[in-house]
Amino acid sequence: MTEHGLFSEKEIEVEVDAEPAANGEDVKAKKKTKIETKRTWLASAFEVLAKTRDSDGSDWGILLRWKDPDGRQHEWAMPRRSLRGRYDEIWGELLDRGMDIAAAPALRNLLAQYLSSVSTEVASTAFSVPRVGWYVANPGVFVLSDETYGSVAGNRVLWQTETRGSPHYGEEGSMDDWA
């Protein structure tokens, strides 16, 4: 991946005219083949920050981060189960949050293949939960749709869902106001 996005690279054979012979013979009819690398854009730049899973070792996913065209940073704990089927929920979530992705189904399939295999390259992990609220396995953690207060053994805890929708929670006032 480059700062400009994710690309697919494929080697292709290309026919080119042969160079004229040193003795001046005409070689116009002769062709030769060379190998070129064709790069095809798949998506705007993003990072895979961590592998995610619940406290029972199930519901695996990957934590993605990218910037939208306005420069705002987005994160999504994408469940691996969303890689089954046609991937429409994945594309909808990424597009809704400002990531540009290729339109052609064949290119989107290559992006899905990348997302299916990339988590093996990531060393860090985070815990995932299926809903917002207090995290029962560790009462010191409160999970909102876009923020978590506390952690489990130094690991982030994230709300992981196939379709996040808009966060319905906001912040107002201070802790002193509640006292």
Secondary structure, 3 states (H helix, E strand, C coil): CECCEEEEEEEEEEEEECCCCCCCCCCCCCEEEEEEEEEEEEECCEEEEEEEECCCCCCCEEEEEEECCCCCEEEEEEEHHHHCCCCHHHHHHHHHCCCCECCCHHHHHHHHHHHHHHHHHCCCEEEEECCCEECCCCCCCEECCCCEECCECCECEEECCCCCCCCCCCCCCCHHHHC
